[in-house]
Amino acid sequence: MDTITFDDFLNVDIRVGTVTRAEANPEARKPAIKLWIDFGPAIGEKKTSAQLTRHYAPDVLVGRQVAGVVNFPPRQIGKFMSEVLVLGFPDSDGEVVLVAPDQKVPEGGRLF
């Protein structure tokens, strides 16, 4: 793996947000959930489609804080425009386990 500089790290804008809405995304090629995430007043609400169905149902995601990269360009997922990449780690089967703060923090806080 290549070594990066601190400036490289700063180019990736990772923020915390709260899921305000979640629903199944039947248009995705692999099972996925559509999320609307509030990243606070400076960034606003962004949406994404994420392959989280192994460990999460839409109703348990609402109100949960998640970490996401907010400065990727939008990406079309079926008829849905994904604007942010939520972050997670693979479990032993390669399924996504979300990254989140262990305490409530203000929406829009930047990872450092």
N, CA, C and O atoms as a Tinker XYZ file with bonds, in Angstrom:
   448  protein
     1  N      0.848000   -1.172000    0.000000    73     2
     2  CA     0.000000    0.000000    0.000000    64     1     3
     3  C      0.898000    1.241000    0.000000    63     2     4     5
     4  O      1.914000    1.289000    0.693000    81     3
     5  N      0.509000    2.224000   -0.777000    73     3     6
     6  CA     1.269000    3.462000   -0.852000    64     5     7
     7  C      1.085000    4.302000    0.403000    63     6     8     9
     8  O      0.020000    4.293000    1.020000    81     7
     9  N      2.126000    5.021000    0.768000    73     7    10
    10  CA     2.057000    5.982000    1.862000    64     9    11
    11  C      1.431000    7.267000    1.325000    63    10    12    13
    12  O      1.703000    7.681000    0.198000    81    11
    13  N      0.582000    7.895000    2.155000    73    11    14
    14  CA    -0.028000    9.165000    1.758000    64    13    15
    15  C      0.473000   10.265000    2.684000    63    14    16    17
    16  O      1.034000    9.998000    3.746000    81    15
    17  N      0.262000   11.485000    2.266000    73    15    18
    18  CA     0.622000   12.630000    3.101000    64    17    19
    19  C     -0.591000   13.058000    3.921000    63    18    20    21
    20  O     -1.711000   12.618000    3.664000    81    19
    21  N     -0.359000   13.912000    4.898000    73    19    22
    22  CA    -1.457000   14.449000    5.680000    64    21    23
    23  C     -2.407000   15.254000    4.794000    63    22    24    25
    24  O     -3.620000   15.235000    5.004000    81    23
    25  N     -1.859000   15.958000    3.807000    73    23    26
    26  CA    -2.705000   16.709000    2.869000    64    25    27
    27  C     -3.605000   15.778000    2.069000    63    26    28    29
    28  O     -4.747000   16.133000    1.777000    81    27
    29  N     -3.108000   14.576000    1.705000    73    27    30
    30  CA    -3.954000   13.594000    1.024000    64    29    31
    31  C     -5.146000   13.235000    1.913000    63    30    32    33
    32  O     -6.281000   13.175000    1.441000    81    31
    33  N     -4.886000   13.001000    3.189000    73    31    34
    34  CA    -5.948000   12.674000    4.135000    64    33    35
    35  C     -6.966000   13.811000    4.224000    63    34    36    37
    36  O     -8.174000   13.573000    4.252000    81    35
    37  N     -6.469000   15.041000    4.269000    73    35    38
    38  CA    -7.376000   16.188000    4.379000    64    37    39
    39  C     -8.269000   16.355000    3.158000    63    38    40    41
    40  O     -9.328000   16.977000    3.249000    81    39
    41  N     -7.862000   15.812000    2.023000    73    39    42
    42  CA    -8.681000   15.893000    0.815000    64    41    43
    43  C     -9.934000   15.029000    0.887000    63    42    44    45
    44  O    -10.878000   15.251000    0.128000    81    43
    45  N     -9.959000   14.056000    1.780000    73    43    46
    46  CA   -11.129000   13.200000    1.962000    64    45    47
    47  C    -11.964000   13.806000    3.088000    63    46    48    49
    48  O    -11.545000   13.807000    4.246000    81    47
    49  N    -13.131000   14.315000    2.750000    73    47    50
    50  CA   -13.994000   15.001000    3.713000    64    49    51
    51  C    -14.972000   13.999000    4.333000    63    50    52    53
    52  O    -16.022000   13.705000    3.761000    81    51
    53  N    -14.612000   13.480000    5.507000    73    51    54
    54  CA   -15.429000   12.496000    6.214000    64    53    55
    55  C    -16.172000   13.205000    7.332000    63    54    56    57
    56  O    -15.562000   13.807000    8.216000    81    55
    57  N    -17.495000   13.130000    7.284000    73    55    58
    58  CA   -18.356000   13.823000    8.253000    64    57    59
    59  C    -19.312000   12.845000    8.920000    63    58    60    61
    60  O    -19.546000   11.742000    8.425000    81    59
    61  N    -19.855000   13.266000   10.045000    73    59    62
    62  CA   -20.876000   12.495000   10.731000    64    61    63
    63  C    -22.240000   13.102000   10.424000    63    62    64    65
    64  O    -22.399000   14.321000   10.353000    81    63
    65  N    -23.215000   12.219000   10.244000    73    63    66
    66  CA   -24.576000   12.660000    9.999000    64    65    67
    67  C    -25.558000   11.700000   10.638000    63    66    68    69
    68  O    -25.191000   10.606000   11.067000    81    67
    69  N    -26.804000   12.120000   10.697000    73    67    70
    70  CA   -27.860000   11.303000   11.277000    64    69    71
    71  C    -28.838000   10.885000   10.185000    63    70    72    73
    72  O    -29.311000   11.717000    9.411000    81    71
    73  N    -29.133000    9.600000   10.131000    73    71    74
    74  CA   -30.076000    9.075000    9.144000    64    73    75
    75  C    -31.469000    9.592000    9.494000    63    74    76    77
    76  O    -31.967000    9.371000   10.598000    81    75
    77  N    -32.091000   10.282000    8.538000    73    75    78
    78  CA   -33.429000   10.842000    8.752000    64    77    79
    79  C    -34.515000    9.991000    8.094000    63    78    80    81
    80  O    -35.683000   10.055000    8.478000    81    79
    81  N    -34.121000    9.199000    7.105000    73    79    82
    82  CA   -35.076000    8.378000    6.353000    64    81    83
    83  C    -34.313000    7.220000    5.746000    63    82    84    85
    84  O    -33.159000    7.377000    5.347000    81    83
    85  N    -34.948000    6.053000    5.672000    73    83    86
    86  CA   -34.320000    4.877000    5.067000    64    85    87
    87  C    -35.403000    3.986000    4.470000    63    86    88    89
    88  O    -36.474000    3.805000    5.050000    81    87
    89  N    -35.099000    3.433000    3.299000    73    87    90
    90  CA   -36.042000    2.516000    2.648000    64    89    91
    91  C    -35.281000    1.575000    1.721000    63    90    92    93
    92  O    -34.171000    1.883000    1.288000    81    91
    93  N    -35.872000    0.455000    1.427000    73    91    94
    94  CA   -35.259000   -0.517000    0.521000    64    93    95
    95  C    -35.037000    0.123000   -0.851000    63    94    96    97
    96  O    -35.804000    0.983000   -1.282000    81    95
    97  N    -33.978000   -0.314000   -1.523000    73    95    98
    98  CA   -33.695000    0.163000   -2.886000    64    97    99
    99  C    -33.809000   -1.011000   -3.850000    63    98   100   101
   100  O    -32.810000   -1.668000   -4.145000    81    99
   101  N    -35.020000   -1.282000   -4.344000    73    99   102
   102  CA   -35.219000   -2.421000   -5.232000    64   101   103
   103  C    -34.556000   -2.262000   -6.599000    63   102   104   105
   104  O    -34.435000   -3.239000   -7.337000    81   103
   105  N    -34.126000   -1.054000   -6.948000    73   103   106
   106  CA   -33.515000   -0.814000   -8.257000    64   105   107
   107  C    -32.024000   -1.143000   -8.280000    63   106   108   109
   108  O    -31.427000   -1.211000   -9.355000    81   107
   109  N    -31.416000   -1.346000   -7.116000    73   107   110
   110  CA   -29.985000   -1.657000   -7.058000    64   109   111
   111  C    -29.744000   -3.097000   -7.531000    63   110   112   113
   112  O    -30.590000   -3.972000   -7.348000    81   111
   113  N    -28.576000   -3.324000   -8.140000    73   111   114
   114  CA   -28.230000   -4.678000   -8.611000    64   113   115
   115  C    -28.100000   -5.658000   -7.458000    63   114   116   117
   116  O    -28.538000   -6.803000   -7.566000    81   115
   117  N    -27.499000   -5.218000   -6.347000    73   115   118
   118  CA   -27.384000   -6.033000   -5.140000    64   117   119
   119  C    -28.299000   -5.422000   -4.089000    63   118   120   121
   120  O    -28.532000   -4.214000   -4.119000    81   119
   121  N    -28.829000   -6.221000   -3.156000    73   119   122
   122  CA   -29.729000   -5.665000   -2.132000    64   121   123
   123  C    -29.108000   -4.457000   -1.435000    63   122   124   125
   124  O    -27.965000   -4.507000   -0.980000    81   123
   125  N    -29.875000   -3.378000   -1.359000    73   123   126
   126  CA   -29.359000   -2.129000   -0.800000    64   125   127
   127  C    -30.483000   -1.356000   -0.121000    63   126   128   129
   128  O    -31.667000   -1.642000   -0.295000    81   127
   129  N    -30.059000   -0.364000    0.663000    73   127   130
   130  CA   -30.983000    0.516000    1.366000    64   129   131
   131  C    -30.677000    1.951000    0.960000    63   130   132   133
   132  O    -29.518000    2.366000    0.950000    81   131
   133  N    -31.722000    2.707000    0.623000    73   131   134
   134  CA   -31.583000    4.139000    0.367000    64   133   135
   135  C    -31.579000    4.858000    1.717000    63   134   136   137
   136  O    -32.415000    4.581000    2.578000    81   135
   137  N    -30.636000    5.780000    1.894000    73   135   138
   138  CA   -30.542000    6.553000    3.121000    64   137   139
   139  C    -30.556000    8.041000    2.815000    63   138   140   141
   140  O    -29.944000    8.483000    1.842000    81   139
   141  N    -31.247000    8.811000    3.634000    73   139   142
   142  CA   -31.179000   10.268000    3.630000    64   141   143
   143  C    -30.503000   10.638000    4.944000    63   142   144   145
   144  O    -30.973000   10.260000    6.017000    81   143
   145  N    -29.392000   11.383000    4.861000    73   143   146
   146  CA   -28.565000   11.652000    6.027000    64   145   147
   147  C    -28.403000   13.154000    6.214000    63   146   148   149
   148  O    -28.020000   13.864000    5.285000    81   147
   149  N    -28.699000   13.636000    7.425000    73   147   150
   150  CA   -28.547000   15.046000    7.766000    64   149   151
   151  C    -27.120000   15.279000    8.254000    63   150   152   153
   152  O    -26.723000   14.780000    9.307000    81   151
   153  N    -26.348000   16.051000    7.470000    73   151   154
   154  CA   -24.976000   16.392000    7.824000    64   153   155
   155  C    -24.870000   17.806000    8.408000    63   154   156   157
   156  O    -23.799000   18.412000    8.364000    81   155
   157  N    -25.950000   18.326000    8.942000    73   155   158
   158  CA   -25.923000   19.630000    9.596000    64   157   159
   159  C    -26.141000   20.780000    8.629000    63   158   160   161
   160  O    -26.220000   20.577000    7.417000    81   159
   161  N    -26.239000   22.002000    9.174000    73   159   162
   162  CA   -26.612000   23.158000    8.361000    64   161   163
   163  C    -25.607000   23.529000    7.268000    63   162   164   165
   164  O    -26.016000   24.040000    6.225000    81   163
   165  N    -24.338000   23.294000    7.465000    73   163   166
   166  CA   -23.343000   23.690000    6.453000    64   165   167
   167  C    -23.391000   22.787000    5.220000    63   166   168   169
   168  O    -23.114000   23.248000    4.113000    81   167
   169  N    -23.735000   21.520000    5.392000    73   167   170
   170  CA   -23.738000   20.559000    4.277000    64   169   171
   171  C    -25.160000   20.189000    3.870000    63   170   172   173
   172  O    -25.444000   20.018000    2.685000    81   171
   173  N    -26.037000   20.066000    4.834000    73   171   174
   174  CA   -27.422000   19.709000    4.553000    64   173   175
   175  C    -27.643000   18.211000    4.481000    63   174   176   177
   176  O    -26.818000   17.415000    4.929000    81   175
   177  N    -28.772000   17.852000    3.907000    73   175   178
   178  CA   -29.137000   16.440000    3.778000    64   177   179
   179  C    -28.579000   15.884000    2.473000    63   178   180   181
   180  O    -28.708000   16.502000    1.416000    81   179
   181  N    -27.964000   14.723000    2.560000    73   179   182
   182  CA   -27.439000   14.017000    1.389000    64   181   183
   183  C    -28.056000   12.631000    1.382000    63   182   184   185
   184  O    -28.464000   12.113000    2.421000    81   183
   185  N    -28.118000   12.039000    0.201000    73   183   186
   186  CA   -28.697000   10.700000    0.098000    64   185   187
   187  C    -27.681000    9.725000   -0.493000    63   186   188   189
   188  O    -26.741000   10.116000   -1.186000    81   187
   189  N    -27.899000    8.450000   -0.197000    73   187   190
   190  CA   -27.015000    7.408000   -0.693000    64   189   191
   191  C    -27.768000    6.090000   -0.781000    63   190   192   193
   192  O    -28.833000    5.924000   -0.187000    81   191
   193  N    -27.203000    5.169000   -1.520000    73   191   194
   194  CA   -27.680000    3.792000   -1.566000    64   193   195
   195  C    -26.524000    2.924000   -1.098000    63   194   196   197
   196  O    -25.423000    2.999000   -1.643000    81   195
   197  N    -26.774000    2.098000   -0.083000    73   195   198
   198  CA   -25.694000    1.310000    0.513000    64   197   199
   199  C    -26.119000   -0.146000    0.701000    63   198   200   201
   200  O    -27.271000   -0.433000    1.027000    81   199
   201  N    -25.187000   -1.044000    0.493000    73   199   202
   202  CA   -25.438000   -2.479000    0.636000    64   201   203
   203  C    -25.291000   -2.879000    2.107000    63   202   204   205
   204  O    -24.269000   -3.421000    2.528000    81   203
   205  N    -26.337000   -2.597000    2.860000    73   203   206
   206  CA   -26.323000   -2.800000    4.308000    64   205   207
   207  C    -27.331000   -3.827000    4.783000    63   206   208   209
   208  O    -27.528000   -3.973000    5.989000    81   207
   209  N    -27.974000   -4.542000    3.876000    73   207   210
   210  CA   -29.141000   -5.347000    4.232000    64   209   211
   211  C    -28.831000   -6.556000    5.105000    63   210   212   213
   212  O    -29.743000   -7.094000    5.733000    81   211
   213  N    -27.603000   -6.996000    5.168000    73   211   214
   214  CA   -27.266000   -8.170000    5.983000    64   213   215
   215  C    -27.430000   -7.882000    7.479000    63   214   216   217
   216  O    -27.924000   -8.725000    8.229000    81   215
   217  N    -27.011000   -6.683000    7.906000    73   215   218
   218  CA   -27.024000   -6.365000    9.334000    64   217   219
   219  C    -28.039000   -5.297000    9.736000    63   218   220   221
   220  O    -28.268000   -5.076000   10.925000    81   219
   221  N    -28.648000   -4.636000    8.752000    73   219   222
   222  CA   -29.509000   -3.497000    9.076000    64   221   223
   223  C    -30.809000   -3.557000    8.281000    63   222   224   225
   224  O    -30.828000   -3.960000    7.117000    81   223
   225  N    -31.888000   -3.150000    8.931000    73   223   226
   226  CA   -33.178000   -2.945000    8.268000    64   225   227
   227  C    -33.419000   -1.439000    8.240000    63   226   228   229
   228  O    -32.928000   -0.720000    9.111000    81   227
   229  N    -34.163000   -0.955000    7.255000    73   227   230
   230  CA   -34.382000    0.492000    7.164000    64   229   231
   231  C    -34.884000    1.130000    8.463000    63   230   232   233
   232  O    -34.428000    2.213000    8.831000    81   231
   233  N    -35.806000    0.480000    9.154000    73   231   234
   234  CA   -36.384000    1.096000   10.351000    64   233   235
   235  C    -35.395000    1.253000   11.499000    63   234   236   237
   236  O    -35.571000    2.150000   12.324000    81   235
   237  N    -34.362000    0.419000   11.587000    73   235   238
   238  CA   -33.391000    0.554000   12.679000    64   237   239
   239  C    -32.309000    1.586000   12.356000    63   238   240   241
   240  O    -31.560000    1.989000   13.246000    81   239
   241  N    -32.219000    2.015000   11.107000    73   239   242
   242  CA   -31.204000    2.993000   10.710000    64   241   243
   243  C    -31.634000    4.432000   10.983000    63   242   244   245
   244  O    -30.783000    5.296000   11.195000    81   243
   245  N    -32.933000    4.702000   10.983000    73   243   246
   246  CA   -33.428000    6.062000   11.210000    64   245   247
   247  C    -33.047000    6.505000   12.626000    63   246   248   249
   248  O    -33.331000    5.813000   13.603000    81   247
   249  N    -32.399000    7.670000   12.717000    73   247   250
   250  CA   -31.938000    8.204000   13.992000    64   249   251
   251  C    -30.513000    7.821000   14.341000    63   250   252   253
   252  O    -29.946000    8.348000   15.298000    81   251
   253  N    -29.933000    6.922000   13.585000    73   251   254
   254  CA   -28.569000    6.460000   13.839000    64   253   255
   255  C    -27.556000    7.408000   13.201000    63   254   256   257
   256  O    -27.766000    7.889000   12.087000    81   255
   257  N    -26.470000    7.671000   13.900000    73   255   258
   258  CA   -25.396000    8.464000   13.323000    64   257   259
   259  C    -24.455000    7.552000   12.536000    63   258   260   261
   260  O    -24.166000    6.428000   12.946000    81   259
   261  N    -23.984000    8.065000   11.396000    73   259   262
   262  CA   -23.071000    7.325000   10.530000    64   261   263
   263  C    -21.970000    8.263000   10.053000    63   262   264   265
   264  O    -22.110000    9.484000   10.107000    81   263
   265  N    -20.876000    7.677000    9.589000    73   263   266
   266  CA   -19.784000    8.453000    8.988000    64   265   267
   267  C    -19.884000    8.304000    7.479000    63   266   268   269
   268  O    -20.213000    7.232000    6.970000    81   267
   269  N    -19.596000    9.394000    6.766000    73   267   270
   270  CA   -19.660000    9.342000    5.312000    64   269   271
   271  C    -18.701000   10.303000    4.653000    63   270   272   273
   272  O    -18.375000   11.357000    5.198000    81   271
   273  N    -18.249000    9.920000    3.460000    73   271   274
   274  CA   -17.424000   10.805000    2.635000    64   273   275
   275  C    -18.392000   11.686000    1.857000    63   274   276   277
   276  O    -19.203000   11.193000    1.073000    81   275
   277  N    -18.296000   13.007000    2.082000    73   275   278
   278  CA   -19.262000   13.932000    1.489000    64   277   279
   279  C    -18.735000   14.667000    0.268000    63   278   280   281
   280  O    -19.464000   15.458000   -0.330000    81   279
   281  N    -17.479000   14.425000   -0.120000    73   279   282
   282  CA   -16.947000   15.172000   -1.270000    64   281   283
   283  C    -16.623000   14.287000   -2.471000    63   282   284   285
   284  O    -15.756000   14.627000   -3.276000    81   283
   285  N    -17.311000   13.159000   -2.596000    73   283   286
   286  CA   -17.263000   12.382000   -3.841000    64   285   287
   287  C    -18.296000   12.957000   -4.807000    63   286   288   289
   288  O    -19.293000   13.529000   -4.367000    81   287
   289  N    -18.077000   12.814000   -6.113000    73   287   290
   290  CA   -19.114000   13.247000   -7.049000    64   289   291
   291  C    -20.329000   12.323000   -6.954000    63   290   292   293
   292  O    -20.183000   11.152000   -6.605000    81   291
   293  N    -21.521000   12.830000   -7.259000    73   291   294
   294  CA   -22.725000   11.985000   -7.241000    64   293   295
   295  C    -22.584000   10.802000   -8.201000    63   294   296   297
   296  O    -21.883000   10.875000   -9.210000    81   295
   297  N    -23.272000    9.709000   -7.854000    73   295   298
   298  CA   -23.223000    8.490000   -8.674000    64   297   299
   299  C    -24.634000    7.940000   -8.825000    63   298   300   301
   300  O    -25.371000    7.810000   -7.848000    81   299
   301  N    -24.997000    7.621000  -10.051000    73   299   302
   302  CA   -26.330000    7.087000  -10.341000    64   301   303
   303  C    -26.400000    5.615000   -9.954000    63   302   304   305
   304  O    -25.588000    4.812000  -10.414000    81   303
   305  N    -27.372000    5.256000   -9.108000    73   303   306
   306  CA   -27.630000    3.871000   -8.716000    64   305   307
   307  C    -29.067000    3.574000   -9.142000    63   306   308   309
   308  O    -30.008000    3.906000   -8.421000    81   307
   309  N    -29.243000    2.950000  -10.308000    73   307   310
   310  CA   -30.583000    2.776000  -10.858000    64   309   311
   311  C    -31.167000    4.146000  -11.155000    63   310   312   313
   312  O    -30.548000    4.953000  -11.849000    81   311
   313  N    -32.364000    4.411000  -10.629000    73   311   314
   314  CA   -32.989000    5.727000  -10.795000    64   313   315
   315  C    -32.643000    6.673000   -9.646000    63   314   316   317
   316  O    -33.145000    7.796000   -9.596000    81   315
   317  N    -31.799000    6.233000   -8.737000    73   315   318
   318  CA   -31.474000    6.982000   -7.519000    64   317   319
   319  C    -30.079000    7.593000   -7.636000    63   318   320   321
   320  O    -29.132000    6.916000   -8.037000    81   319
   321  N    -29.953000    8.884000   -7.281000    73   319   322
   322  CA   -28.656000    9.565000   -7.315000    64   321   323
   323  C    -28.030000    9.513000   -5.920000    63   322   324   325
   324  O    -28.558000   10.094000   -4.972000    81   323
   325  N    -26.905000    8.816000   -5.805000    73   323   326
   326  CA   -26.179000    8.702000   -4.549000    64   325   327
   327  C    -25.193000    9.859000   -4.439000    63   326   328   329
   328  O    -24.406000   10.095000   -5.356000    81   327
   329  N    -25.233000   10.583000   -3.315000    73   327   330
   330  CA   -24.432000   11.798000   -3.150000    64   329   331
   331  C    -23.321000   11.667000   -2.111000    63   330   332   333
   332  O    -22.479000   12.559000   -2.001000    81   331
   333  N    -23.301000   10.599000   -1.364000    73   331   334
   334  CA   -22.344000   10.423000   -0.270000    64   333   335
   335  C    -22.030000    8.933000   -0.138000    63   334   336   337
   336  O    -22.849000    8.085000   -0.491000    81   335
   337  N    -20.850000    8.627000    0.368000    73   335   338
   338  CA   -20.453000    7.236000    0.605000    64   337   339
   339  C    -20.413000    6.994000    2.108000    63   338   340   341
   340  O    -19.561000    7.546000    2.803000    81   339
   341  N    -21.340000    6.162000    2.619000    73   339   342
   342  CA   -21.277000    5.815000    4.037000    64   341   343
   343  C    -20.146000    4.816000    4.236000    63   342   344   345
   344  O    -19.840000    4.022000    3.346000    81   343
   345  N    -19.531000    4.864000    5.411000    73   343   346
   346  CA   -18.341000    4.060000    5.667000    64   345   347
   347  C    -18.639000    2.889000    6.587000    63   346   348   349
   348  O    -19.459000    2.983000    7.500000    81   347
   349  N    -17.961000    1.795000    6.326000    73   347   350
   350  CA   -18.098000    0.614000    7.159000    64   349   351
   351  C    -16.898000   -0.297000    7.008000    63   350   352   353
   352  O    -16.031000   -0.084000    6.160000    81   351
   353  N    -16.866000   -1.313000    7.846000    73   351   354
   354  CA   -15.837000   -2.345000    7.791000    64   353   355
   355  C    -16.494000   -3.670000    7.449000    63   354   356   357
   356  O    -17.664000   -3.874000    7.774000    81   355
   357  N    -15.766000   -4.584000    6.797000    73   355   358
   358  CA   -16.346000   -5.890000    6.500000    64   357   359
   359  C    -16.337000   -6.791000    7.736000    63   358   360   361
   360  O    -15.371000   -6.810000    8.498000    81   359
   361  N    -17.430000   -7.535000    7.919000    73   359   362
   362  CA   -17.430000   -8.561000    8.961000    64   361   363
   363  C    -16.700000   -9.792000    8.417000    63   362   364   365
   364  O    -16.088000   -9.713000    7.352000    81   363
   365  N    -16.750000  -10.901000    9.107000    73   363   366
   366  CA   -16.016000  -12.100000    8.681000    64   365   367
   367  C    -16.530000  -12.672000    7.361000    63   366   368   369
   368  O    -15.833000  -13.458000    6.719000    81   367
   369  N    -17.742000  -12.287000    6.946000    73   367   370
   370  CA   -18.299000  -12.729000    5.662000    64   369   371
   371  C    -18.203000  -11.651000    4.590000    63   370   372   373
   372  O    -18.714000  -11.838000    3.485000    81   371
   373  N    -17.560000  -10.528000    4.894000    73   371   374
   374  CA   -17.423000   -9.441000    3.927000    64   373   375
   375  C    -18.612000   -8.511000    3.867000    63   374   376   377
   376  O    -18.693000   -7.681000    2.961000    81   375
   377  N    -19.540000   -8.624000    4.806000    73   375   378
   378  CA   -20.728000   -7.765000    4.840000    64   377   379
   379  C    -20.443000   -6.504000    5.643000    63   378   380   381
   380  O    -19.645000   -6.529000    6.579000    81   379
   381  N    -21.093000   -5.400000    5.281000    73   379   382
   382  CA   -20.800000   -4.093000    5.859000    64   381   383
   383  C    -21.318000   -3.957000    7.290000    63   382   384   385
   384  O    -22.471000   -4.264000    7.591000    81   383
   385  N    -20.411000   -3.479000    8.168000    73   383   386
   386  CA   -20.751000   -3.043000    9.516000    64   385   387
   387  C    -20.412000   -1.556000    9.558000    63   386   388   389
   388  O    -19.259000   -1.176000    9.354000    81   387
   389  N    -21.396000   -0.725000    9.819000    73   387   390
   390  CA   -21.223000    0.731000    9.745000    64   389   391
   391  C    -20.229000    1.285000   10.760000    63   390   392   393
   392  O    -20.087000    0.769000   11.869000    81   391
   393  N    -19.541000    2.356000   10.344000    73   391   394
   394  CA   -18.678000    3.127000   11.225000    64   393   395
   395  C    -19.525000    4.254000   11.813000    63   394   396   397
   396  O    -20.235000    4.951000   11.087000    81   395
   397  N    -19.443000    4.426000   13.133000    73   395   398
   398  CA   -20.226000    5.473000   13.785000    64   397   399
   399  C    -19.541000    5.878000   15.080000    63   398   400   401
   400  O    -18.816000    5.080000   15.675000    81   399
   401  N    -19.766000    7.124000   15.527000    73   399   402
   402  CA   -19.216000    7.521000   16.826000    64   401   403
   403  C    -19.887000    6.728000   17.937000    63   402   404   405
   404  O    -21.034000    6.303000   17.796000    81   403
   405  N    -19.169000    6.529000   19.049000    73   403   406
   406  CA   -19.763000    5.777000   20.152000    64   405   407
   407  C    -20.552000    6.673000   21.118000    63   406   408   409
   408  O    -21.121000    6.196000   22.100000    81   407
   409  N    -20.574000    7.971000   20.822000    73   407   410
   410  CA   -21.411000    8.928000   21.548000    64   409   411
   411  C    -22.044000    9.861000   20.526000    63   410   412   413
   412  O    -21.498000   10.061000   19.440000    81   411
   413  N    -23.200000   10.435000   20.873000    73   411   414
   414  CA   -23.849000   11.400000   19.976000    64   413   415
   415  C    -22.949000   12.626000   19.840000    63   414   416   417
   416  O    -22.457000   13.170000   20.829000    81   415
   417  N    -22.748000   13.049000   18.586000    73   415   418
   418  CA   -21.956000   14.245000   18.302000    64   417   419
   419  C    -22.758000   15.125000   17.346000    63   418   420   421
   420  O    -23.690000   14.639000   16.705000    81   419
   421  N    -22.414000   16.415000   17.236000    73   419   422
   422  CA   -23.160000   17.297000   16.338000    64   421   423
   423  C    -23.022000   16.875000   14.876000    63   422   424   425
   424  O    -21.937000   16.502000   14.430000    81   423
   425  N    -24.134000   16.938000   14.132000    73   423   426
   426  CA   -24.127000   16.623000   12.715000    64   425   427
   427  C    -23.142000   17.524000   11.981000    63   426   428   429
   428  O    -23.031000   18.715000   12.272000    81   427
   429  N    -22.436000   16.939000   11.036000    73   427   430
   430  CA   -21.500000   17.698000   10.209000    64   429   431
   431  C    -20.087000   17.720000   10.748000    63   430   432   433
   432  O    -19.192000   18.244000   10.084000    81   431
   433  N    -19.849000   17.165000   11.941000    73   431   434
   434  CA   -18.499000   17.140000   12.486000    64   433   435
   435  C    -17.560000   16.379000   11.560000    63   434   436   437
   436  O    -17.907000   15.320000   11.038000    81   435
   437  N    -16.373000   16.932000   11.364000    73   435   438
   438  CA   -15.395000   16.331000   10.447000    64   437   439
   439  C    -14.463000   15.396000   11.195000    63   438   440   441
   440  O    -14.007000   15.714000   12.294000    81   439
   441  N    -14.178000   14.245000   10.605000    73   439   442
   442  CA   -13.246000   13.294000   11.170000    64   441   443
   443  C    -11.846000   13.873000   11.163000    63   442   444   445
   444  O    -11.404000   14.417000   10.152000    81   443
   445  N    -11.148000   13.762000   12.276000    73   443   446
   446  CA    -9.744000   14.164000   12.338000    64   445   447
   447  C     -8.980000   13.190000   13.179000    63   446   448
   448  O     -7.773000   13.345000   13.361000    81   447
